[in-house]
Amino acid sequence: MRYQDSEGNQLAEPSILSGKIGLPYDSEPKEIPGWYVVETPENASGIFTEDP
């Protein structure tokens, strides 16, 4: 997961979700002081696939 502002500037180090192919995942927004989530991305939850 990437943590960026609306201009694409990195706000925190990226993190990696991992799991078994075909199983569901859910991600949670990271708390970054002074920042808040404006829009939840479509891929905040889904199914693990072979594609990154």
mmCIF entry with sequence, helices, sheets and N, C-alpha, C, O atoms, coordinates in Angstrom:
data_MODEL
# 
_entry.id   MODEL 
# 
_entity.id                         1 
_entity.type                       polymer 
_entity.pdbx_number_of_molecules   1 
# 
_entity_poly.entity_id                      1 
_entity_poly.type                           'polypeptide(L)' 
_entity_poly.nstd_linkage                   no 
_entity_poly.nstd_monomer                   no 
_entity_poly.pdbx_seq_one_letter_code       MRYQDSEGNQLAEPSILSGKIGLPYDSEPKEIPGWYVVETPENASGIFTEDP 
_entity_poly.pdbx_seq_one_letter_code_can   MRYQDSEGNQLAEPSILSGKIGLPYDSEPKEIPGWYVVETPENASGIFTEDP 
_entity_poly.pdbx_strand_id                 A 
# 
loop_
_entity_poly_seq.entity_id 
_entity_poly_seq.num 
_entity_poly_seq.mon_id 
_entity_poly_seq.hetero 
1 1  MET n 
1 2  ARG n 
1 3  TYR n 
1 4  GLN n 
1 5  ASP n 
1 6  SER n 
1 7  GLU n 
1 8  GLY n 
1 9  ASN n 
1 10 GLN n 
1 11 LEU n 
1 12 ALA n 
1 13 GLU n 
1 14 PRO n 
1 15 SER n 
1 16 ILE n 
1 17 LEU n 
1 18 SER n 
1 19 GLY n 
1 20 LYS n 
1 21 ILE n 
1 22 GLY n 
1 23 LEU n 
1 24 PRO n 
1 25 TYR n 
1 26 ASP n 
1 27 SER n 
1 28 GLU n 
1 29 PRO n 
1 30 LYS n 
1 31 GLU n 
1 32 ILE n 
1 33 PRO n 
1 34 GLY n 
1 35 TRP n 
1 36 TYR n 
1 37 VAL n 
1 38 VAL n 
1 39 GLU n 
1 40 THR n 
1 41 PRO n 
1 42 GLU n 
1 43 ASN n 
1 44 ALA n 
1 45 SER n 
1 46 GLY n 
1 47 ILE n 
1 48 PHE n 
1 49 THR n 
1 50 GLU n 
1 51 ASP n 
1 52 PRO n 
# 
_struct_asym.id          A 
_struct_asym.entity_id   1 
# 
_struct_conf.conf_type_id            HELX_P 
_struct_conf.id                      HELX_P1 
_struct_conf.pdbx_PDB_helix_id       AA1 
_struct_conf.beg_label_comp_id       GLU 
_struct_conf.beg_label_asym_id       A 
_struct_conf.beg_label_seq_id        42 
_struct_conf.pdbx_beg_PDB_ins_code   ? 
_struct_conf.end_label_comp_id       ALA 
_struct_conf.end_label_asym_id       A 
_struct_conf.end_label_seq_id        44 
_struct_conf.pdbx_end_PDB_ins_code   ? 
_struct_conf.beg_auth_comp_id        GLU 
_struct_conf.beg_auth_asym_id        A 
_struct_conf.beg_auth_seq_id         42 
_struct_conf.end_auth_comp_id        ALA 
_struct_conf.end_auth_asym_id        A 
_struct_conf.end_auth_seq_id         44 
_struct_conf.pdbx_PDB_helix_class    5 
_struct_conf.details                 ? 
_struct_conf.pdbx_PDB_helix_length   3 
# 
_struct_conf_type.id          HELX_P 
_struct_conf_type.criteria    ? 
_struct_conf_type.reference   ? 
# 
loop_
_struct_sheet.id 
_struct_sheet.type 
_struct_sheet.number_strands 
_struct_sheet.details 
AA1 ? 2 ? 
AA2 ? 2 ? 
# 
loop_
_struct_sheet_order.sheet_id 
_struct_sheet_order.range_id_1 
_struct_sheet_order.range_id_2 
_struct_sheet_order.offset 
_struct_sheet_order.sense 
AA1 1 2 ? anti-parallel 
AA2 1 2 ? anti-parallel 
# 
loop_
_struct_sheet_range.sheet_id 
_struct_sheet_range.id 
_struct_sheet_range.beg_label_comp_id 
_struct_sheet_range.beg_label_asym_id 
_struct_sheet_range.beg_label_seq_id 
_struct_sheet_range.pdbx_beg_PDB_ins_code 
_struct_sheet_range.end_label_comp_id 
_struct_sheet_range.end_label_asym_id 
_struct_sheet_range.end_label_seq_id 
_struct_sheet_range.pdbx_end_PDB_ins_code 
_struct_sheet_range.beg_auth_comp_id 
_struct_sheet_range.beg_auth_asym_id 
_struct_sheet_range.beg_auth_seq_id 
_struct_sheet_range.end_auth_comp_id 
_struct_sheet_range.end_auth_asym_id 
_struct_sheet_range.end_auth_seq_id 
AA1 1 TYR A 3  ? GLN A 4  ? TYR A 3  GLN A 4  
AA1 2 GLN A 10 ? ALA A 12 ? GLN A 10 ALA A 12 
AA2 1 PRO A 24 ? ASP A 26 ? PRO A 24 ASP A 26 
AA2 2 SER A 45 ? ILE A 47 ? SER A 45 ILE A 47 
# 
loop_
_atom_site.group_PDB 
_atom_site.id 
_atom_site.type_symbol 
_atom_site.label_atom_id 
_atom_site.label_alt_id 
_atom_site.label_comp_id 
_atom_site.label_asym_id 
_atom_site.label_entity_id 
_atom_site.label_seq_id 
_atom_site.pdbx_PDB_ins_code 
_atom_site.Cartn_x 
_atom_site.Cartn_y 
_atom_site.Cartn_z 
_atom_site.occupancy 
_atom_site.B_iso_or_equiv 
_atom_site.pdbx_formal_charge 
_atom_site.auth_seq_id 
_atom_site.auth_comp_id 
_atom_site.auth_asym_id 
_atom_site.auth_atom_id 
_atom_site.pdbx_PDB_model_num 
ATOM 1   N N  . MET A 1 1  ? 0.847   -1.161  0.000   1.00 0.00 ? 1  MET A N  1 
ATOM 2   C CA . MET A 1 1  ? 0.000   0.000   0.000   1.00 0.00 ? 1  MET A CA 1 
ATOM 3   C C  . MET A 1 1  ? 0.895   1.226   0.000   1.00 0.00 ? 1  MET A C  1 
ATOM 4   O O  . MET A 1 1  ? 1.938   1.262   0.653   1.00 0.00 ? 1  MET A O  1 
ATOM 5   N N  . ARG A 1 2  ? 0.465   2.214   -0.739  1.00 0.00 ? 2  ARG A N  1 
ATOM 6   C CA . ARG A 1 2  ? 1.215   3.467   -0.786  1.00 0.00 ? 2  ARG A CA 1 
ATOM 7   C C  . ARG A 1 2  ? 0.443   4.531   -0.033  1.00 0.00 ? 2  ARG A C  1 
ATOM 8   O O  . ARG A 1 2  ? -0.786  4.583   -0.086  1.00 0.00 ? 2  ARG A O  1 
ATOM 9   N N  . TYR A 1 3  ? 1.168   5.366   0.660   1.00 0.00 ? 3  TYR A N  1 
ATOM 10  C CA . TYR A 1 3  ? 0.571   6.451   1.431   1.00 0.00 ? 3  TYR A CA 1 
ATOM 11  C C  . TYR A 1 3  ? 1.020   7.756   0.803   1.00 0.00 ? 3  TYR A C  1 
ATOM 12  O O  . TYR A 1 3  ? 2.150   8.201   1.006   1.00 0.00 ? 3  TYR A O  1 
ATOM 13  N N  . GLN A 1 4  ? 0.106   8.379   0.023   1.00 0.00 ? 4  GLN A N  1 
ATOM 14  C CA . GLN A 1 4  ? 0.448   9.571   -0.740  1.00 0.00 ? 4  GLN A CA 1 
ATOM 15  C C  . GLN A 1 4  ? -0.595  10.661  -0.531  1.00 0.00 ? 4  GLN A C  1 
ATOM 16  O O  . GLN A 1 4  ? -1.751  10.385  -0.208  1.00 0.00 ? 4  GLN A O  1 
ATOM 17  N N  . ASP A 1 5  ? -0.157  11.918  -0.725  1.00 0.00 ? 5  ASP A N  1 
ATOM 18  C CA . ASP A 1 5  ? -1.118  13.015  -0.716  1.00 0.00 ? 5  ASP A CA 1 
ATOM 19  C C  . ASP A 1 5  ? -1.745  13.124  -2.098  1.00 0.00 ? 5  ASP A C  1 
ATOM 20  O O  . ASP A 1 5  ? -1.418  12.334  -2.984  1.00 0.00 ? 5  ASP A O  1 
ATOM 21  N N  . SER A 1 6  ? -2.631  14.077  -2.297  1.00 0.00 ? 6  SER A N  1 
ATOM 22  C CA . SER A 1 6  ? -3.345  14.207  -3.571  1.00 0.00 ? 6  SER A CA 1 
ATOM 23  C C  . SER A 1 6  ? -2.433  14.566  -4.737  1.00 0.00 ? 6  SER A C  1 
ATOM 24  O O  . SER A 1 6  ? -2.836  14.469  -5.896  1.00 0.00 ? 6  SER A O  1 
ATOM 25  N N  . GLU A 1 7  ? -1.201  14.982  -4.434  1.00 0.00 ? 7  GLU A N  1 
ATOM 26  C CA . GLU A 1 7  ? -0.243  15.323  -5.487  1.00 0.00 ? 7  GLU A CA 1 
ATOM 27  C C  . GLU A 1 7  ? 0.750   14.193  -5.744  1.00 0.00 ? 7  GLU A C  1 
ATOM 28  O O  . GLU A 1 7  ? 1.665   14.339  -6.555  1.00 0.00 ? 7  GLU A O  1 
ATOM 29  N N  . GLY A 1 8  ? 0.568   13.057  -5.049  1.00 0.00 ? 8  GLY A N  1 
ATOM 30  C CA . GLY A 1 8  ? 1.444   11.906  -5.254  1.00 0.00 ? 8  GLY A CA 1 
ATOM 31  C C  . GLY A 1 8  ? 2.696   11.896  -4.397  1.00 0.00 ? 8  GLY A C  1 
ATOM 32  O O  . GLY A 1 8  ? 3.561   11.040  -4.584  1.00 0.00 ? 8  GLY A O  1 
ATOM 33  N N  . ASN A 1 9  ? 2.813   12.839  -3.451  1.00 0.00 ? 9  ASN A N  1 
ATOM 34  C CA . ASN A 1 9  ? 3.965   12.871  -2.556  1.00 0.00 ? 9  ASN A CA 1 
ATOM 35  C C  . ASN A 1 9  ? 3.825   11.790  -1.489  1.00 0.00 ? 9  ASN A C  1 
ATOM 36  O O  . ASN A 1 9  ? 2.763   11.644  -0.885  1.00 0.00 ? 9  ASN A O  1 
ATOM 37  N N  . GLN A 1 10 ? 4.895   11.035  -1.258  1.00 0.00 ? 10 GLN A N  1 
ATOM 38  C CA . GLN A 1 10 ? 4.882   9.956   -0.274  1.00 0.00 ? 10 GLN A CA 1 
ATOM 39  C C  . GLN A 1 10 ? 4.811   10.528  1.140   1.00 0.00 ? 10 GLN A C  1 
ATOM 40  O O  . GLN A 1 10 ? 5.599   11.403  1.499   1.00 0.00 ? 10 GLN A O  1 
ATOM 41  N N  . LEU A 1 11 ? 3.857   10.029  1.952   1.00 0.00 ? 11 LEU A N  1 
ATOM 42  C CA . LEU A 1 11 ? 3.674   10.499  3.327   1.00 0.00 ? 11 LEU A CA 1 
ATOM 43  C C  . LEU A 1 11 ? 4.245   9.530   4.349   1.00 0.00 ? 11 LEU A C  1 
ATOM 44  O O  . LEU A 1 11 ? 4.563   9.934   5.467   1.00 0.00 ? 11 LEU A O  1 
ATOM 45  N N  . ALA A 1 12 ? 4.382   8.258   3.987   1.00 0.00 ? 12 ALA A N  1 
ATOM 46  C CA . ALA A 1 12 ? 4.933   7.228   4.872   1.00 0.00 ? 12 ALA A CA 1 
ATOM 47  C C  . ALA A 1 12 ? 5.486   6.112   3.997   1.00 0.00 ? 12 ALA A C  1 
ATOM 48  O O  . ALA A 1 12 ? 5.177   6.024   2.809   1.00 0.00 ? 12 ALA A O  1 
ATOM 49  N N  . GLU A 1 13 ? 6.304   5.267   4.599   1.00 0.00 ? 13 GLU A N  1 
ATOM 50  C CA . GLU A 1 13 ? 6.859   4.138   3.868   1.00 0.00 ? 13 GLU A CA 1 
ATOM 51  C C  . GLU A 1 13 ? 5.742   3.206   3.408   1.00 0.00 ? 13 GLU A C  1 
ATOM 52  O O  . GLU A 1 13 ? 4.800   2.960   4.162   1.00 0.00 ? 13 GLU A O  1 
ATOM 53  N N  . PRO A 1 14 ? 5.829   2.681   2.183   1.00 0.00 ? 14 PRO A N  1 
ATOM 54  C CA . PRO A 1 14 ? 4.814   1.749   1.694   1.00 0.00 ? 14 PRO A CA 1 
ATOM 55  C C  . PRO A 1 14 ? 4.805   0.464   2.524   1.00 0.00 ? 14 PRO A C  1 
ATOM 56  O O  . PRO A 1 14 ? 5.810   0.110   3.141   1.00 0.00 ? 14 PRO A O  1 
ATOM 57  N N  . SER A 1 15 ? 3.681   -0.219  2.534   1.00 0.00 ? 15 SER A N  1 
ATOM 58  C CA . SER A 1 15 ? 3.596   -1.512  3.196   1.00 0.00 ? 15 SER A CA 1 
ATOM 59  C C  . SER A 1 15 ? 3.079   -2.533  2.189   1.00 0.00 ? 15 SER A C  1 
ATOM 60  O O  . SER A 1 15 ? 2.466   -2.171  1.184   1.00 0.00 ? 15 SER A O  1 
ATOM 61  N N  . ILE A 1 16 ? 3.328   -3.803  2.463   1.00 0.00 ? 16 ILE A N  1 
ATOM 62  C CA . ILE A 1 16 ? 2.948   -4.873  1.549   1.00 0.00 ? 16 ILE A CA 1 
ATOM 63  C C  . ILE A 1 16 ? 1.940   -5.786  2.226   1.00 0.00 ? 16 ILE A C  1 
ATOM 64  O O  . ILE A 1 16 ? 2.160   -6.251  3.344   1.00 0.00 ? 16 ILE A O  1 
ATOM 65  N N  . LEU A 1 17 ? 0.828   -6.038  1.536   1.00 0.00 ? 17 LEU A N  1 
ATOM 66  C CA . LEU A 1 17 ? -0.139  -7.029  1.996   1.00 0.00 ? 17 LEU A CA 1 
ATOM 67  C C  . LEU A 1 17 ? 0.251   -8.355  1.368   1.00 0.00 ? 17 LEU A C  1 
ATOM 68  O O  . LEU A 1 17 ? 0.633   -8.397  0.199   1.00 0.00 ? 17 LEU A O  1 
ATOM 69  N N  . SER A 1 18 ? 0.160   -9.428  2.121   1.00 0.00 ? 18 SER A N  1 
ATOM 70  C CA . SER A 1 18 ? 0.450   -10.735 1.547   1.00 0.00 ? 18 SER A CA 1 
ATOM 71  C C  . SER A 1 18 ? -0.585  -11.737 2.029   1.00 0.00 ? 18 SER A C  1 
ATOM 72  O O  . SER A 1 18 ? -1.168  -11.575 3.101   1.00 0.00 ? 18 SER A O  1 
ATOM 73  N N  . GLY A 1 19 ? -0.807  -12.758 1.244   1.00 0.00 ? 19 GLY A N  1 
ATOM 74  C CA . GLY A 1 19 ? -1.759  -13.798 1.574   1.00 0.00 ? 19 GLY A CA 1 
ATOM 75  C C  . GLY A 1 19 ? -1.809  -14.811 0.458   1.00 0.00 ? 19 GLY A C  1 
ATOM 76  O O  . GLY A 1 19 ? -1.068  -14.708 -0.519  1.00 0.00 ? 19 GLY A O  1 
ATOM 77  N N  . LYS A 1 20 ? -2.670  -15.779 0.596   1.00 0.00 ? 20 LYS A N  1 
ATOM 78  C CA . LYS A 1 20 ? -2.793  -16.850 -0.384  1.00 0.00 ? 20 LYS A CA 1 
ATOM 79  C C  . LYS A 1 20 ? -3.688  -16.405 -1.544  1.00 0.00 ? 20 LYS A C  1 
ATOM 80  O O  . LYS A 1 20 ? -4.704  -15.737 -1.349  1.00 0.00 ? 20 LYS A O  1 
ATOM 81  N N  . ILE A 1 21 ? -3.281  -16.794 -2.752  1.00 0.00 ? 21 ILE A N  1 
ATOM 82  C CA . ILE A 1 21 ? -4.039  -16.469 -3.951  1.00 0.00 ? 21 ILE A CA 1 
ATOM 83  C C  . ILE A 1 21 ? -5.460  -17.010 -3.812  1.00 0.00 ? 21 ILE A C  1 
ATOM 84  O O  . ILE A 1 21 ? -5.665  -18.161 -3.425  1.00 0.00 ? 21 ILE A O  1 
ATOM 85  N N  . GLY A 1 22 ? -6.437  -16.159 -4.133  1.00 0.00 ? 22 GLY A N  1 
ATOM 86  C CA . GLY A 1 22 ? -7.838  -16.541 -4.074  1.00 0.00 ? 22 GLY A CA 1 
ATOM 87  C C  . GLY A 1 22 ? -8.528  -16.182 -2.772  1.00 0.00 ? 22 GLY A C  1 
ATOM 88  O O  . GLY A 1 22 ? -9.754  -16.248 -2.689  1.00 0.00 ? 22 GLY A O  1 
ATOM 89  N N  . LEU A 1 23 ? -7.760  -15.799 -1.741  1.00 0.00 ? 23 LEU A N  1 
ATOM 90  C CA . LEU A 1 23 ? -8.366  -15.404 -0.470  1.00 0.00 ? 23 LEU A CA 1 
ATOM 91  C C  . LEU A 1 23 ? -8.600  -13.897 -0.432  1.00 0.00 ? 23 LEU A C  1 
ATOM 92  O O  . LEU A 1 23 ? -7.873  -13.143 -1.079  1.00 0.00 ? 23 LEU A O  1 
ATOM 93  N N  . PRO A 1 24 ? -9.598  -13.456 0.313   1.00 0.00 ? 24 PRO A N  1 
ATOM 94  C CA . PRO A 1 24 ? -9.898  -12.017 0.383   1.00 0.00 ? 24 PRO A CA 1 
ATOM 95  C C  . PRO A 1 24 ? -8.905  -11.272 1.280   1.00 0.00 ? 24 PRO A C  1 
ATOM 96  O O  . PRO A 1 24 ? -8.258  -11.858 2.149   1.00 0.00 ? 24 PRO A O  1 
ATOM 97  N N  . TYR A 1 25 ? -8.809  -9.967  1.040   1.00 0.00 ? 25 TYR A N  1 
ATOM 98  C CA . TYR A 1 25 ? -8.023  -9.093  1.913   1.00 0.00 ? 25 TYR A CA 1 
ATOM 99  C C  . TYR A 1 25 ? -8.805  -7.817  2.164   1.00 0.00 ? 25 TYR A C  1 
ATOM 100 O O  . TYR A 1 25 ? -9.649  -7.420  1.361   1.00 0.00 ? 25 TYR A O  1 
ATOM 101 N N  . ASP A 1 26 ? -8.516  -7.187  3.279   1.00 0.00 ? 26 ASP A N  1 
ATOM 102 C CA . ASP A 1 26 ? -9.031  -5.856  3.633   1.00 0.00 ? 26 ASP A CA 1 
ATOM 103 C C  . ASP A 1 26 ? -7.858  -5.049  4.144   1.00 0.00 ? 26 ASP A C  1 
ATOM 104 O O  . ASP A 1 26 ? -7.053  -5.560  4.922   1.00 0.00 ? 26 ASP A O  1 
ATOM 105 N N  . SER A 1 27 ? -7.744  -3.814  3.731   1.00 0.00 ? 27 SER A N  1 
ATOM 106 C CA . SER A 1 27 ? -6.687  -2.947  4.230   1.00 0.00 ? 27 SER A CA 1 
ATOM 107 C C  . SER A 1 27 ? -7.312  -1.818  5.057   1.00 0.00 ? 27 SER A C  1 
ATOM 108 O O  . SER A 1 27 ? -8.475  -1.464  4.865   1.00 0.00 ? 27 SER A O  1 
ATOM 109 N N  . GLU A 1 28 ? -6.542  -1.276  5.952   1.00 0.00 ? 28 GLU A N  1 
ATOM 110 C CA . GLU A 1 28 ? -6.985  -0.182  6.808   1.00 0.00 ? 28 GLU A CA 1 
ATOM 111 C C  . GLU A 1 28 ? -6.110  1.033   6.539   1.00 0.00 ? 28 GLU A C  1 
ATOM 112 O O  . GLU A 1 28 ? -4.915  0.887   6.281   1.00 0.00 ? 28 GLU A O  1 
ATOM 113 N N  . PRO A 1 29 ? -6.683  2.227   6.594   1.00 0.00 ? 29 PRO A N  1 
ATOM 114 C CA . PRO A 1 29 ? -5.849  3.424   6.399   1.00 0.00 ? 29 PRO A CA 1 
ATOM 115 C C  . PRO A 1 29 ? -4.845  3.570   7.549   1.00 0.00 ? 29 PRO A C  1 
ATOM 116 O O  . PRO A 1 29 ? -5.152  3.257   8.700   1.00 0.00 ? 29 PRO A O  1 
ATOM 117 N N  . LYS A 1 30 ? -3.671  4.040   7.227   1.00 0.00 ? 30 LYS A N  1 
ATOM 118 C CA . LYS A 1 30 ? -2.630  4.271   8.222   1.00 0.00 ? 30 LYS A CA 1 
ATOM 119 C C  . LYS A 1 30 ? -2.859  5.638   8.857   1.00 0.00 ? 30 LYS A C  1 
ATOM 120 O O  . LYS A 1 30 ? -3.184  6.604   8.166   1.00 0.00 ? 30 LYS A O  1 
ATOM 121 N N  . GLU A 1 31 ? -2.690  5.713   10.157  1.00 0.00 ? 31 GLU A N  1 
ATOM 122 C CA . GLU A 1 31 ? -2.816  7.009   10.838  1.00 0.00 ? 31 GLU A CA 1 
ATOM 123 C C  . GLU A 1 31 ? -1.516  7.782   10.672  1.00 0.00 ? 31 GLU A C  1 
ATOM 124 O O  . GLU A 1 31 ? -0.457  7.353   11.130  1.00 0.00 ? 31 GLU A O  1 
ATOM 125 N N  . ILE A 1 32 ? -1.616  8.929   10.009  1.00 0.00 ? 32 ILE A N  1 
ATOM 126 C CA . ILE A 1 32 ? -0.470  9.804   9.779   1.00 0.00 ? 32 ILE A CA 1 
ATOM 127 C C  . ILE A 1 32 ? -0.844  11.160  10.365  1.00 0.00 ? 32 ILE A C  1 
ATOM 128 O O  . ILE A 1 32 ? -1.773  11.806  9.881   1.00 0.00 ? 32 ILE A O  1 
ATOM 129 N N  . PRO A 1 33 ? -0.126  11.602  11.412  1.00 0.00 ? 33 PRO A N  1 
ATOM 130 C CA . PRO A 1 33 ? -0.470  12.875  12.051  1.00 0.00 ? 33 PRO A CA 1 
ATOM 131 C C  . PRO A 1 33 ? -0.574  14.023  11.052  1.00 0.00 ? 33 PRO A C  1 
ATOM 132 O O  . PRO A 1 33 ? 0.319   14.226  10.229  1.00 0.00 ? 33 PRO A O  1 
ATOM 133 N N  . GLY A 1 34 ? -1.676  14.772  11.135  1.00 0.00 ? 34 GLY A N  1 
ATOM 134 C CA . GLY A 1 34 ? -1.895  15.921  10.275  1.00 0.00 ? 34 GLY A CA 1 
ATOM 135 C C  . GLY A 1 34 ? -2.545  15.582  8.940   1.00 0.00 ? 34 GLY A C  1 
ATOM 136 O O  . GLY A 1 34 ? -2.790  16.474  8.128   1.00 0.00 ? 34 GLY A O  1 
ATOM 137 N N  . TRP A 1 35 ? -2.830  14.295  8.703   1.00 0.00 ? 35 TRP A N  1 
ATOM 138 C CA . TRP A 1 35 ? -3.419  13.875  7.436   1.00 0.00 ? 35 TRP A CA 1 
ATOM 139 C C  . TRP A 1 35 ? -4.652  13.025  7.682   1.00 0.00 ? 35 TRP A C  1 
ATOM 140 O O  . TRP A 1 35 ? -4.771  12.389  8.730   1.00 0.00 ? 35 TRP A O  1 
ATOM 141 N N  . TYR A 1 36 ? -5.574  13.010  6.721   1.00 0.00 ? 36 TYR A N  1 
ATOM 142 C CA . TYR A 1 36 ? -6.757  12.165  6.814   1.00 0.00 ? 36 TYR A CA 1 
ATOM 143 C C  . TYR A 1 36 ? -7.093  11.636  5.423   1.00 0.00 ? 36 TYR A C  1 
ATOM 144 O O  . TYR A 1 36 ? -6.702  12.218  4.412   1.00 0.00 ? 36 TYR A O  1 
ATOM 145 N N  . VAL A 1 37 ? -7.822  10.528  5.389   1.00 0.00 ? 37 VAL A N  1 
ATOM 146 C CA . VAL A 1 37 ? -8.199  9.902   4.126   1.00 0.00 ? 37 VAL A CA 1 
ATOM 147 C C  . VAL A 1 37 ? -9.370  10.668  3.519   1.00 0.00 ? 37 VAL A C  1 
ATOM 148 O O  . VAL A 1 37 ? -10.403 10.846  4.164   1.00 0.00 ? 37 VAL A O  1 
ATOM 149 N N  . VAL A 1 38 ? -9.206  11.116  2.288   1.00 0.00 ? 38 VAL A N  1 
ATOM 150 C CA . VAL A 1 38 ? -10.248 11.848  1.574   1.00 0.00 ? 38 VAL A CA 1 
ATOM 151 C C  . VAL A 1 38 ? -11.143 10.864  0.821   1.00 0.00 ? 38 VAL A C  1 
ATOM 152 O O  . VAL A 1 38 ? -12.361 11.036  0.763   1.00 0.00 ? 38 VAL A O  1 
ATOM 153 N N  . GLU A 1 39 ? -10.535 9.850   0.257   1.00 0.00 ? 39 GLU A N  1 
ATOM 154 C CA . GLU A 1 39 ? -11.255 8.895   -0.582  1.00 0.00 ? 39 GLU A CA 1 
ATOM 155 C C  . GLU A 1 39 ? -10.653 7.507   -0.398  1.00 0.00 ? 39 GLU A C  1 
ATOM 156 O O  . GLU A 1 39 ? -9.435  7.346   -0.478  1.00 0.00 ? 39 GLU A O  1 
ATOM 157 N N  . THR A 1 40 ? -11.486 6.510   -0.153  1.00 0.00 ? 40 THR A N  1 
ATOM 158 C CA . THR A 1 40 ? -11.015 5.135   -0.026  1.00 0.00 ? 40 THR A CA 1 
ATOM 159 C C  . THR A 1 40 ? -10.828 4.563   -1.428  1.00 0.00 ? 40 THR A C  1 
ATOM 160 O O  . THR A 1 40 ? -11.757 4.591   -2.235  1.00 0.00 ? 40 THR A O  1 
ATOM 161 N N  . PRO A 1 41 ? -9.627  4.040   -1.728  1.00 0.00 ? 41 PRO A N  1 
ATOM 162 C CA . PRO A 1 41 ? -9.403  3.502   -3.072  1.00 0.00 ? 41 PRO A CA 1 
ATOM 163 C C  . PRO A 1 41 ? -10.215 2.233   -3.324  1.00 0.00 ? 41 PRO A C  1 
ATOM 164 O O  . PRO A 1 41 ? -10.557 1.508   -2.389  1.00 0.00 ? 41 PRO A O  1 
ATOM 165 N N  . GLU A 1 42 ? -10.518 1.973   -4.593  1.00 0.00 ? 42 GLU A N  1 
ATOM 166 C CA . GLU A 1 42 ? -11.298 0.792   -4.963  1.00 0.00 ? 42 GLU A CA 1 
ATOM 167 C C  . GLU A 1 42 ? -10.620 -0.505  -4.529  1.00 0.00 ? 42 GLU A C  1 
ATOM 168 O O  . GLU A 1 42 ? -11.302 -1.489  -4.243  1.00 0.00 ? 42 GLU A O  1 
ATOM 169 N N  . ASN A 1 43 ? -9.290  -0.520  -4.475  1.00 0.00 ? 43 ASN A N  1 
ATOM 170 C CA . ASN A 1 43 ? -8.572  -1.741  -4.118  1.00 0.00 ? 43 ASN A CA 1 
ATOM 171 C C  . ASN A 1 43 ? -8.255  -1.844  -2.630  1.00 0.00 ? 43 ASN A C  1 
ATOM 172 O O  . ASN A 1 43 ? -7.335  -2.568  -2.250  1.00 0.00 ? 43 ASN A O  1 
ATOM 173 N N  . ALA A 1 44 ? -8.998  -1.133  -1.780  1.00 0.00 ? 44 ALA A N  1 
ATOM 174 C CA . ALA A 1 44 ? -8.797  -1.227  -0.329  1.00 0.00 ? 44 ALA A CA 1 
ATOM 175 C C  . ALA A 1 44 ? -9.163  -2.613  0.186   1.00 0.00 ? 44 ALA A C  1 
ATOM 176 O O  . ALA A 1 44 ? -8.695  -3.032  1.245   1.00 0.00 ? 44 ALA A O  1 
ATOM 177 N N  . SER A 1 45 ? -9.994  -3.316  -0.559  1.00 0.00 ? 45 SER A N  1 
ATOM 178 C CA . SER A 1 45 ? -10.301 -4.711  -0.260  1.00 0.00 ? 45 SER A CA 1 
ATOM 179 C C  . SER A 1 45 ? -10.436 -5.438  -1.586  1.00 0.00 ? 45 SER A C  1 
ATOM 180 O O  . SER A 1 45 ? -10.693 -4.825  -2.622  1.00 0.00 ? 45 SER A O  1 
ATOM 181 N N  . GLY A 1 46 ? -10.261 -6.740  -1.541  1.00 0.00 ? 46 GLY A N  1 
ATOM 182 C CA . GLY A 1 46 ? -10.350 -7.513  -2.775  1.00 0.00 ? 46 GLY A CA 1 
ATOM 183 C C  . GLY A 1 46 ? -9.911  -8.943  -2.553  1.00 0.00 ? 46 GLY A C  1 
ATOM 184 O O  . GLY A 1 46 ? -9.990  -9.462  -1.439  1.00 0.00 ? 46 GLY A O  1 
ATOM 185 N N  . ILE A 1 47 ? -9.457  -9.567  -3.593  1.00 0.00 ? 47 ILE A N  1 
ATOM 186 C CA . ILE A 1 47 ? -9.010  -10.950 -3.583  1.00 0.00 ? 47 ILE A CA 1 
ATOM 187 C C  . ILE A 1 47 ? -7.547  -10.974 -4.022  1.00 0.00 ? 47 ILE A C  1 
ATOM 188 O O  . ILE A 1 47 ? -7.180  -10.324 -5.000  1.00 0.00 ? 47 ILE A O  1 
ATOM 189 N N  . PHE A 1 48 ? -6.701  -11.732 -3.289  1.00 0.00 ? 48 PHE A N  1 
ATOM 190 C CA . PHE A 1 48 ? -5.302  -11.858 -3.699  1.00 0.00 ? 48 PHE A CA 1 
ATOM 191 C C  . PHE A 1 48 ? -5.214  -12.591 -5.037  1.00 0.00 ? 48 PHE A C  1 
ATOM 192 O O  . PHE A 1 48 ? -5.891  -13.595 -5.259  1.00 0.00 ? 48 PHE A O  1 
ATOM 193 N N  . THR A 1 49 ? -4.365  -12.068 -5.922  1.00 0.00 ? 49 THR A N  1 
ATOM 194 C CA . THR A 1 49 ? -4.129  -12.683 -7.223  1.00 0.00 ? 49 THR A CA 1 
ATOM 195 C C  . THR A 1 49 ? -2.619  -12.838 -7.420  1.00 0.00 ? 49 THR A C  1 
ATOM 196 O O  . THR A 1 49 ? -1.834  -12.429 -6.565  1.00 0.00 ? 49 THR A O  1 
ATOM 197 N N  . GLU A 1 50 ? -2.222  -13.421 -8.529  1.00 0.00 ? 50 GLU A N  1 
ATOM 198 C CA . GLU A 1 50 ? -0.805  -13.543 -8.834  1.00 0.00 ? 50 GLU A CA 1 
ATOM 199 C C  . GLU A 1 50 ? -0.210  -12.210 -9.249  1.00 0.00 ? 50 GLU A C  1 
ATOM 200 O O  . GLU A 1 50 ? 1.002   -12.016 -9.148  1.00 0.00 ? 50 GLU A O  1 
ATOM 201 N N  . ASP A 1 51 ? -1.044  -11.287 -9.716  1.00 0.00 ? 51 ASP A N  1 
ATOM 202 C CA . ASP A 1 51 ? -0.563  -9.975  -10.156 1.00 0.00 ? 51 ASP A CA 1 
ATOM 203 C C  . ASP A 1 51 ? -0.280  -9.086  -8.960  1.00 0.00 ? 51 ASP A C  1 
ATOM 204 O O  . ASP A 1 51 ? -1.030  -9.103  -7.984  1.00 0.00 ? 51 ASP A O  1 
ATOM 205 N N  . PRO A 1 52 ? 0.799   -8.304  -9.023  1.00 0.00 ? 52 PRO A N  1 
ATOM 206 C CA . PRO A 1 52 ? 1.093   -7.372  -7.909  1.00 0.00 ? 52 PRO A CA 1 
ATOM 207 C C  . PRO A 1 52 ? 0.052   -6.263  -7.803  1.00 0.00 ? 52 PRO A C  1 
ATOM 208 O O  . PRO A 1 52 ? 0.152   -5.404  -6.927  1.00 0.00 ? 52 PRO A O  1 
# 
